[in-house]
Amino acid sequence: ALSIKMAHTIMLIQPSRDADSRRYSDYESVSSCMEGILKIYEEHLRQITPQSVSITYDIQQLHEFISDLYDLSCLVYQSSTNTYIPHGKEWIKQRVYSVLAGQAAR
């Protein structure tokens, strides 16, 4: 499990049907990619509630945001096969929850 945590990860995101909204970002690890997804969500919340001083949300709201994205996937490098393994929204929801739970425990 440790090897996947430190695996190079590429996030592919398309917020809307518009193909021009497609973006990708790469990260040194799965957990830093999940933190990147959290930052995207928190930025989205800032845009829809600019008068808010602090940003708060629960895991259900985050899951809805992920579900509502037109497309979101992660490609995780697997050194044993020298390939990238694709993962979809459900996998991302599980991983992002682990990252949030880890932050809450600190």
SVG drawing of the C-alpha trace seen along z (x, -y; Angstrom):
<svg xmlns="http://www.w3.org/2000/svg" viewBox="-24 -39 33 45">
<polyline fill="none" stroke="black" stroke-width="0.4" points="0.0,0.0 2.9,-2.3 4.1,-2.2 0.7,-3.5 0.9,-6.4 4.1,-7.6 3.2,-6.8 3.3,-9.6 -0.4,-10.5 -2.0,-12.5 -5.4,-14.0 -7.7,-14.5 -10.6,-16.9 -13.4,-18.2 -15.9,-20.3 -18.5,-20.7 -19.5,-19.3 -17.4,-21.9 -14.3,-20.2 -12.3,-23.4 -12.8,-22.9 -10.5,-19.9 -7.4,-20.2 -4.7,-17.9 -2.3,-18.2 0.4,-15.8 1.4,-15.0 4.2,-13.1 1.7,-11.0 -1.9,-9.9 -2.4,-11.9 -1.0,-15.1 -3.4,-14.6 -6.3,-14.2 -5.2,-17.4 -5.2,-19.0 -8.9,-17.9 -9.7,-19.4 -8.1,-22.7 -10.2,-22.7 -13.4,-22.1 -12.5,-24.8 -11.8,-27.3 -15.2,-26.4 -16.8,-27.1 -15.0,-30.5 -16.4,-31.4 -20.0,-30.6 -19.8,-32.1 -17.3,-35.1 -18.7,-36.8 -17.8,-33.8 -14.8,-34.3 -14.2,-30.6 -14.9,-27.5 -16.7,-24.6 -18.2,-21.5 -18.9,-17.8 -17.9,-14.7 -21.3,-14.4 -21.1,-17.8 -17.6,-17.0 -18.9,-13.7 -21.7,-15.5 -19.2,-18.0 -17.1,-15.1 -20.2,-13.3 -21.4,-16.5 -18.1,-17.0 -18.5,-16.0 -15.3,-13.9 -12.7,-13.2 -10.2,-10.5 -6.7,-9.7 -3.9,-7.8 -1.6,-6.2 1.8,-5.0 2.6,-1.4 6.3,-0.8 6.0,3.1 4.3,2.9 5.7,-0.5 2.1,-1.7 -0.5,-4.1 -3.6,-2.6 -6.9,-4.6 -9.2,-5.2 -12.6,-6.8 -14.8,-8.9 -15.7,-6.2 -12.0,-5.4 -11.2,-9.1 -14.0,-9.6 -12.5,-6.8 -9.0,-8.2 -10.1,-11.9 -12.0,-10.7 -8.8,-9.0 -6.9,-12.3 -9.6,-14.3 -9.7,-11.8 -5.9,-12.0 -6.1,-15.9 -8.8,-15.7 -6.7,-13.3 -3.8,-15.8"/>
</svg>
